[in-house]
Amino acid sequence: MSNEAMSNEAMINESMMALSKPLEAEFDELVENCMVSGAIDLNLYQEYDVKRGLRDSTGKGVLTGLTEISDVTGYEFVNGVKEPAEGKLFYQGYDVKNLVGTGIDKKYAFEEATYLLLFGELPTKSQLKVFIETLDSLQELSGPFVRDVIMKAPSANLMNGLQKSVLTLYSYDANPDDISVSNVLRQSLQLIAKLPLIAVYNYHAYRHFKFNDSLVIKPPVSGLSTAENILLMLRPDGKYTELEARVLDAALVLHAEHGGGNNSTFTNHVVTSSGTDTYSAVAASIASLKGPRHGGANLKVQQMFKDLHENVEDVTDDDQIRNYLQKILNKEAFDGSGLIYGMGHAVYTLSDPREKILKGYAEKLAKEKGVEDEYRLYDTVEKISADLLMHRSHVLKPVCANVDFYSGFIYTMLGIPQELFTPLFAISRISGWSAHRLEELVNKGKIIRPAYKFVGVHKDFKEIDDR
């Protein structure tokens, strides 16, 4: 390890030691007090008809706002009866499957989808050209920013690095607190353009200081797509195939937006409604996306398949796979959660349209990479899992794979390290966050303030000597 790397690691360890000093034996008592104080009788949620997690008794999200940005559908009504249907996802009214396109002829699908999300209509050729040139002009990160922000105390979890970098950009903005639509649009375009650099540079800094890897920081190349520049900046040789860039571009499109109610986008609405600045709103969304219940599911899928390979003797035997998956559901295998990761969705029933598209790209990429056997394993696990989950409660309720099922597999085939899985989600979803922030500001909504019912007990105050 280099002297610089040792110095950096020592600084991090010293900081952690300083943070740990207050945690003495007495802290155990404080923890116990916190647990007792914070516990609420769960029966009270039903008694007061509280929509816990902003969901009703069926698991459907409570209606808290209106949006024109995207629509997510997984049911249809037949003679007034709600019936499962093939899932569909629309960006500003356009079916996402048409935005992704087919083959490898659509180089700037993510940029086109971003334009659509922000401005409500698909761009003309000239509009798209100007938009791409605008993003190109905003990509650059100054040397001092890279040195003083990204290279200092890099985090093992790159989402924290993204947050730190985004918040620090506030200090580099001459007008950071102006929340006029024109200024927020400027800030949003800058963040959309810069976030790929911030994520990849944070990864290189982390690998350099933690593992003494060579530190090579490549600037983006004007005229390349976001997907192409990510692969260029990430790989030591900067090389990639046309199919690789096309697949990553499609993945970015499919992760760019998913309604106003998903956790990170709703967080952006909530924080934006308070009147705060763009950098704080985006940092809050990144914090939400970092959570494993939201942005980290594809990583759990990868870990689950690794565990499957280690515990199933013959991964071509359907019966052995079924037995392993049943053990997962019985909380006897993998992480004990009882969850088959990548399966099921809150809205989609028969299918997740994003998963269907990614699965097609996964098959093409697997052929190029020579890992068709692994792709067939994913396909088998998907089918067996859907069958097991449908029959688990003796109710034939359809369960489909979601977008996370194949996205991690695709990233792995692209040579993208697992540390960048969730940051890639952020690189894509910032387009949707920006659109929703602008929608919130344009409509001048009230500050979002749901109610919590007090179920504690009022108490008489006692002086400290009488307690």
GIDA-V935558 format. One record per pair of residues at least 24 apart in sequence whose ideal C-beta (glycine too) atoms are under 10 Angstrom apart, sorted by sequence separation. I is the first residue (numbers start at 1). J is the second residue. If there is no record, write none. Layout:
BEGIN
I J
I J
END
This chain:
BEGIN
58 82
68 92
69 93
70 94
71 95
72 96
92 116
98 122
108 132
111 135
141 165
145 169
196 220
225 249
227 251
264 288
265 289
304 328
381 405
382 406
68 93
91 116
92 117
107 132
166 191
169 194
227 252
263 288
264 289
308 333
70 96
91 117
92 118
145 171
194 220
226 252
227 253
262 288
263 289
264 290
307 333
308 334
92 119
93 120
94 121
108 135
145 172
193 220
225 252
262 289
264 291
267 294
307 334
355 382
378 405
379 406
92 120
93 121
94 122
141 169
144 172
166 194
263 291
306 334
307 335
378 406
91 120
92 121
165 194
166 195
169 198
200 229
204 233
304 333
305 334
92 122
142 172
165 195
168 198
196 226
200 230
203 233
204 234
263 293
264 294
304 334
91 122
141 172
195 226
196 227
199 230
200 231
203 234
263 294
264 295
303 334
304 335
375 406
378 409
165 197
166 198
197 229
200 232
201 233
262 294
263 295
303 335
377 409
162 195
165 198
193 226
196 229
197 230
200 233
262 295
164 198
165 199
192 226
196 230
199 233
200 234
300 334
375 409
199 234
200 235
300 335
304 339
374 409
162 198
165 201
197 233
304 340
305 341
342 378
161 198
162 199
165 202
196 233
300 337
304 341
305 342
161 199
164 202
196 234
303 341
304 342
343 381
371 409
374 412
375 413
300 339
301 340
302 341
342 381
343 382
374 413
158 198
159 199
161 201
162 202
255 295
301 341
302 342
342 382
158 199
161 202
300 341
301 342
340 381
344 385
365 406
371 412
158 200
160 202
161 203
297 339
299 341
300 342
301 343
340 382
343 385
344 386
359 401
371 413
158 201
159 202
255 298
298 341
342 385
343 386
358 401
362 405
363 406
366 409
369 412
158 202
161 205
297 341
298 342
340 384
341 385
356 400
359 403
362 406
365 409
366 410
369 413
157 202
158 203
161 206
296 341
297 342
340 385
343 388
344 389
355 400
356 401
358 403
361 406
362 407
365 410
368 413
369 414
340 386
343 389
355 401
357 403
358 404
359 405
360 406
361 407
369 415
69 116
70 117
150 197
154 201
155 202
158 205
351 398
355 402
356 403
358 405
359 406
362 409
366 413
69 117
138 186
150 198
154 202
158 206
340 388
349 397
350 398
352 400
354 402
355 403
358 406
362 410
365 413
69 118
145 194
149 198
150 199
154 203
157 206
292 341
340 389
349 398
350 399
351 400
352 401
354 403
355 404
357 406
358 407
361 410
365 414
140 190
150 200
151 201
154 204
155 205
156 206
348 398
349 399
350 400
351 401
352 402
353 403
354 404
355 405
356 406
359 409
69 120
138 189
139 190
146 197
150 201
151 202
154 205
155 206
348 399
349 400
351 402
352 403
354 405
355 406
358 409
359 410
362 413
68 120
137 189
138 190
141 193
145 197
146 198
149 201
150 202
153 205
154 206
348 400
352 404
354 406
355 407
358 410
361 413
137 190
138 191
139 192
140 193
141 194
145 198
149 202
150 203
151 204
152 205
154 207
344 397
348 401
352 405
354 407
135 189
138 192
139 193
140 194
150 204
151 205
154 208
156 210
338 392
344 398
345 399
348 402
134 189
135 190
138 193
139 194
146 201
150 205
154 209
155 210
344 399
345 400
347 402
348 403
134 190
137 193
138 194
139 195
141 197
145 201
146 202
149 205
150 206
153 209
154 210
196 252
321 377
325 381
329 385
343 399
344 400
345 401
346 402
135 192
136 193
139 196
140 197
141 198
151 208
152 209
316 373
324 381
328 385
343 400
344 401
345 402
131 189
134 192
135 193
139 197
146 204
147 205
151 209
315 373
322 380
326 384
343 401
344 402
345 403
134 193
135 194
146 205
315 374
321 380
322 381
325 384
329 388
340 399
342 401
343 402
345 404
141 201
316 376
321 381
324 384
325 385
328 388
329 389
342 402
315 376
316 377
323 384
340 401
341 402
342 403
343 404
315 377
318 380
321 383
322 384
325 387
326 388
342 404
343 405
317 380
318 381
321 384
322 385
325 388
329 392
341 404
342 405
151 215
316 380
321 385
325 389
341 405
342 406
309 374
312 377
315 380
318 383
319 384
322 387
340 405
342 407
119 185
151 217
315 381
318 384
322 388
326 392
342 408
118 185
150 217
341 408
342 409
309 377
305 374
308 377
118 188
147 217
118 189
146 217
305 377
305 378
308 381
114 188
118 192
143 217
114 189
141 217
305 381
301 378
304 381
114 192
141 219
140 219
141 220
139 219
140 220
301 381
111 192
139 220
110 192
139 221
139 222
136 220
262 346
135 220
136 221
137 222
261 346
136 222
261 347
135 222
136 223
139 226
191 278
195 282
136 224
184 272
190 278
191 279
259 347
133 222
258 347
132 222
133 223
135 225
139 229
187 277
188 278
132 223
135 226
187 278
191 282
195 286
132 224
186 278
187 279
132 225
136 229
179 272
184 277
185 278
188 281
132 226
183 277
184 278
187 281
188 282
183 278
187 282
179 275
258 354
179 276
184 281
177 275
179 277
254 352
177 276
178 277
179 278
254 353
255 354
177 277
178 278
254 354
301 401
176 277
177 278
253 354
254 355
301 402
175 277
176 278
177 279
179 281
302 404
176 279
177 280
251 354
254 357
255 358
301 404
305 408
173 277
176 280
250 354
253 357
254 358
298 402
300 404
301 405
304 408
305 409
173 278
297 402
298 403
299 404
301 406
302 407
303 408
173 279
251 357
297 403
298 404
301 407
302 408
170 277
172 279
250 357
251 358
254 361
297 404
298 405
301 408
302 409
305 412
170 278
171 279
250 358
296 404
297 405
298 406
299 407
300 408
301 409
169 278
170 279
295 404
298 407
299 408
302 411
167 277
169 279
170 280
250 360
251 361
297 407
298 408
302 412
168 279
247 358
250 361
297 408
298 409
114 226
166 278
167 279
249 361
296 408
298 410
299 411
166 279
167 280
169 282
170 283
247 360
248 361
298 411
111 225
165 279
166 280
169 283
247 361
298 412
110 225
111 226
166 281
167 282
168 283
246 361
247 362
303 418
107 223
108 224
109 225
110 226
111 227
163 279
166 282
167 283
302 418
107 224
108 225
109 226
110 227
166 283
247 364
248 365
107 225
108 226
109 227
165 283
166 284
243 361
246 364
247 365
106 225
108 227
163 282
164 283
166 285
167 286
246 365
299 418
302 421
107 227
108 228
162 282
163 283
166 286
298 418
299 419
301 421
107 228
162 283
163 284
165 286
243 364
244 365
247 368
163 285
164 286
243 365
296 418
299 421
163 286
298 421
299 422
162 286
163 287
241 365
243 367
244 368
297 421
298 422
161 286
162 287
243 368
244 369
296 421
297 422
160 286
243 369
295 421
296 422
298 424
159 286
160 287
162 289
163 290
241 368
295 422
298 425
159 287
162 290
241 369
294 422
295 423
297 425
159 288
295 424
296 425
159 289
160 290
292 422
295 425
159 290
291 422
294 425
295 426
158 290
159 291
290 422
157 290
289 422
290 423
289 423
295 429
107 242
290 425
113 249
159 295
286 422
289 425
290 426
104 241
105 242
109 246
112 249
116 253
159 296
286 423
289 426
15 153
104 242
107 245
110 248
111 249
114 252
104 243
107 246
110 249
113 252
114 253
117 256
157 296
286 425
103 243
104 244
106 246
109 249
110 250
113 253
116 256
117 257
286 426
289 429
11 152
12 153
104 245
105 246
108 249
109 250
110 251
111 252
112 253
113 254
116 257
285 426
289 430
11 153
12 154
104 246
107 249
110 252
111 253
114 256
8 151
12 155
103 246
104 247
106 249
109 252
110 253
113 256
114 257
286 429
8 152
9 153
12 156
102 246
106 250
109 253
110 254
113 257
282 426
285 429
286 430
289 433
8 153
101 246
104 249
109 254
110 255
258 403
285 430
288 433
8 154
100 246
104 250
110 256
4 151
106 253
109 256
285 432
286 433
101 249
102 250
255 403
282 430
285 433
100 249
101 250
254 403
255 404
284 433
285 434
100 250
99 250
100 251
282 433
285 436
100 252
101 253
251 403
255 407
281 433
282 434
285 437
100 253
254 407
281 434
99 253
100 254
99 254
251 406
278 433
281 436
282 437
251 407
278 434
281 437
96 253
97 254
99 256
96 254
251 410
278 437
281 440
96 256
250 410
251 411
278 438
96 257
264 425
268 429
272 433
91 253
96 258
248 410
264 426
268 430
247 410
248 411
251 414
278 441
247 411
265 429
268 432
269 433
272 436
273 437
89 254
91 256
92 257
251 416
264 429
268 433
272 437
91 257
244 410
247 413
248 414
264 430
267 433
268 434
271 437
272 438
275 441
90 257
91 258
247 414
262 429
265 432
268 435
269 436
272 439
273 440
89 257
248 416
264 432
265 433
268 436
269 437
272 440
273 441
89 258
90 259
244 413
245 414
255 424
256 425
264 433
268 437
271 440
272 441
89 259
244 414
255 425
262 432
265 435
266 436
269 439
270 440
243 414
244 415
255 426
256 427
257 428
258 429
265 436
269 440
273 444
252 424
255 427
256 428
257 429
260 432
264 436
265 437
268 440
273 445
275 447
241 414
251 424
252 425
255 428
256 429
259 432
272 445
273 446
274 447
240 414
251 425
254 428
255 429
256 430
257 431
258 432
262 436
273 447
274 448
240 415
252 427
253 428
256 431
257 432
260 435
272 447
273 448
274 449
248 424
252 428
255 431
256 432
257 433
260 436
269 445
272 448
273 449
251 428
252 429
255 432
256 433
259 436
270 447
271 448
253 431
257 435
270 448
235 414
252 431
256 435
257 436
260 439
269 448
270 449
234 414
235 415
248 428
260 440
270 450
234 415
235 416
234 416
266 448
231 414
234 417
230 414
231 415
72 257
231 416
70 256
72 258
230 416
234 420
70 257
72 259
227 414
69 257
70 258
71 259
72 260
69 258
70 259
72 261
67 257
69 259
70 260
72 262
230 420
69 260
67 259
68 260
70 262
67 260
66 260
67 261
230 424
65 260
70 265
64 260
65 261
69 265
8 205
12 209
64 261
230 427
11 209
12 210
61 259
63 261
67 265
61 260
62 261
8 208
9 209
61 261
227 427
8 209
9 210
60 261
61 262
65 266
226 427
227 428
7 209
8 210
64 266
67 269
226 428
5 208
6 209
9 212
4 208
5 209
65 269
4 209
5 210
61 266
64 269
226 431
2 208
5 211
6 212
55 261
64 270
2 209
5 212
54 261
1 209
4 212
5 213
65 273
1 210
54 263
1 211
2 212
5 215
53 263
207 417
1 212
4 215
206 417
54 266
207 419
2 215
203 416
206 419
203 417
200 416
203 419
202 419
203 420
202 420
199 419
200 420
203 423
199 420
202 423
199 422
200 423
199 423
200 424
198 423
199 424
196 423
199 426
200 427
195 423
196 424
198 426
199 427
198 427
196 426
197 427
195 426
196 427
195 427
196 428
195 428
195 429
196 430
192 427
195 430
192 428
194 430
195 431
193 430
192 430
191 430
192 431
191 431
192 433
188 430
191 433
192 434
188 431
191 434
188 433
189 434
188 434
187 434
188 435
185 434
188 437
184 434
187 437
188 438
185 437
100 353
184 437
185 438
100 354
184 438
102 357
97 353
101 357
184 440
185 441
96 353
97 354
100 357
181 438
184 441
87 345
89 347
95 353
96 354
100 358
102 360
161 419
179 437
183 441
184 442
89 348
97 356
158 417
87 347
88 348
97 357
100 360
104 364
159 419
162 422
166 426
181 441
87 348
96 357
100 361
103 364
158 419
162 423
179 440
180 441
181 442
86 348
87 349
157 419
158 420
161 423
179 441
85 348
86 349
87 350
88 351
89 352
90 353
156 419
158 421
159 422
163 426
84 348
85 349
86 350
87 351
88 352
89 353
155 419
158 422
159 423
162 426
166 430
84 349
85 350
86 351
87 352
88 353
89 354
157 422
158 423
162 427
83 349
84 350
85 351
86 352
87 353
157 423
158 424
159 425
82 349
83 350
84 351
86 353
87 354
159 426
87 355
89 357
158 426
162 430
87 356
86 356
74 345
74 346
75 347
72 345
74 347
75 348
76 349
72 346
73 347
74 348
75 349
72 347
73 348
74 349
75 350
72 348
73 349
74 350
74 351
74 352
74 353
72 352
73 353
72 353
61 346
60 346
61 347
59 346
60 347
59 347
55 346
84 397
85 398
87 400
118 431
84 398
86 400
89 403
114 428
117 431
118 432
87 402
113 428
116 431
117 432
120 435
84 400
114 430
115 431
117 433
118 434
119 435
110 427
114 431
117 434
118 435
110 428
113 431
114 432
117 435
113 432
116 435
117 436
119 438
120 439
111 431
114 434
118 438
110 431
114 435
117 438
118 439
117 439
74 398
74 400
91 431
91 432
92 435
91 435
70 432
69 432
70 435
69 435
70 436
68 435
69 436
67 435
67 436
69 438
69 439
65 436
68 439
67 439
66 439
67 440
65 439
65 440
67 443
66 443
65 443
66 445
65 445
65 448
64 448
64 450
62 450
54 450
51 450
50 451
50 452
50 453
49 453
48 453
50 455
47 453
48 455
45 453
47 455
44 453
45 455
44 455
41 455
40 455
40 456
37 456
END
